[in-house]
C-alpha cells in the first residue's frame, strides 16, 4: 500500500514511518504541514494519507480541513486522521461525506501496533475505523438512550464494535465468540433498533451512526 | 510674671480641652450615627413615596478599630452629603409647607370669596395690599382663585416635588466620580481573584502531574530498567515486564491527555462551546442532559471560563454529589452568559470550604462575573454562574 504521512512531530513521523515500513507498507512521502500535504497527495495519489489534526500553519484543525479537501479532490485516496484528542464533532464532519476509506483514531492507538496496522489496512482498502472513544461519546450523546437500554450488555458491545467499523469476523475475535454468534447478535440489534439490515461493513457503520445521531 | 500667666493659661486651657476632646469624639460618633439613620430613612421615604430608588454611596466600614472607623466616617464625602441633607430637611420642609398652604388654601379662599365677602367685618376682605369688596371685585378674585386652584397650585406641587427629588438625588445618590472609584475597586477585586485563580490552577496542575503521569513515568522507567536486566537470562520474564511497561506508558498518555483537556481543549477554540461541552458530557460518569442555546461564538475568555465551570462542576458532581443525573444549561441573556449546573445529589456543597468551588468563584470573578451556589443538605445542588460577554 502506498502511504503519505502528514505529522508535524518529527519523532512521531519517524516512528510511524518505521512501523509501517517494517510491516511491509510503502511510505511514499512524509510532510509536516497541511499545505504541503495537499500538494504531495495530488502529486503521488497514494492509497492512504495518515493525517494529524493539529498541524501548521495555524495549529488548530488544519489537518482536518486538509483531509476534507483531499476527500473532495481525490475520492479514491483513503484517509486516516490521527489526533491527540478525539471529538465527536470532528468525526461527524469527517463522516458527513462518506464513511468508506475513512479512519479517525487517537494517536495512543498507534502504541498497540497490531491493532493499529489492522486499522491502517482496513481503512486503506476502503473500510472504516472509528476510535472507541468517539463511539462512546456518540452513545452518551444519543437521544435514543431508552432503546440503547433495551439491548443486552453483549449486544451493546457488538453495536459499539460495529460503529467502530469492524467486520463480524473481527468482532467475533475481539469478543472471543463464534461468527455465528456475532451474526445472531447483529440481527437482534437491527431488529431492536428498527433498522433494515445493511450489507457491507461501511453501510452498516453509517446506518448505526446515523441512528445514534438522529 | 508673663511666663507664669502664659504657662498657667495654656495649661488650664489644655486641661479643660483634654476633658472636651473625648467628648467631641463621642459627640461626633453620635452625629454620624444619627445622620446615617436619617439618610437611610430618607432613602426609604424616596422609595416609598416618590418611587425613587437611590443607591447608597456610603462605604461600608468593614473590619478595623473604632479609630479607623471614625476616620473612615470622617473622610467619606457621602456621609457629609448625607448630613447636609439632614440639615437642609428643615428649611426645605418649611418652605414646601408654606408654599403649599399659601397656594392651595389661598386659592380656595379666593374662590369662595363672593359667598362670604359680605359677612366679613368692615364688609371687605384684605389680601395683602388688595382690598376687595363684594360684587365685581369679589368675582374677579374668584376667577383668580380658580386659576390658582386649577393651574398654579398643582404646578407648584409638581415643582416642589421635583425640587425635593433633585435635592435627594444631589445629596443622597452616588456621585459619578465615586461610581468610578467603585469600578476601580471592582477591577481591583477581580485582579486579585485572577491572580488567586491562576495560582490555584497552577497548583492543581502541579499536583495532578505529580500524582498521575509523573508517578507512572517513574514506574515505567523502573520496570523498563528491570526488563533490560532480565532480558538476557530470562527472556520470558523480560517480555512480560516490557508488556507491563507498555500499559503504564499508555495510562500515562491518557492521564496527560485528560489533564490537558481539562485546562483548555482544542475543540473549544475550533468549534466553540457547544461542541466542547458535548465532549465533556459524553465523558462524564454521571449522565448529563445538556441544553446549549447559543447562536454565535462568544469571546474566547468567556467560552473558556464557561467550559472550565462546567468541567469542574461535573467533576464535583461525580466525586461528591452522589447524583444519578445532572443537567447543564447554557444561554445568553442580552450581554451576559448564564450557565447553570444542577444535580439530584445529596447537596451540602459549601464554596467557603471546598477549594474546588472557591477556585471556581475566583475564576469567575476574574472575568467580572459572579457565582451562586444553592446546595441545601439533602440536595439538590444548583450552581449558577453569570459572565459578562460584551455586546
Interface residues (C-beta under 8 A of the other chain):
Chain A: X53 X54 X60 X61 X84 X85 X87 X88 X89 X90 X108 X111 X136 X137 X138 X139 X140 X141 X145
Chain B: X246 X249 X250 X253 X254 X257 X260 X261 X265 X266 X267 X269 X270 X271 X275 X278 X279 X281 X282 X283 X284 X287
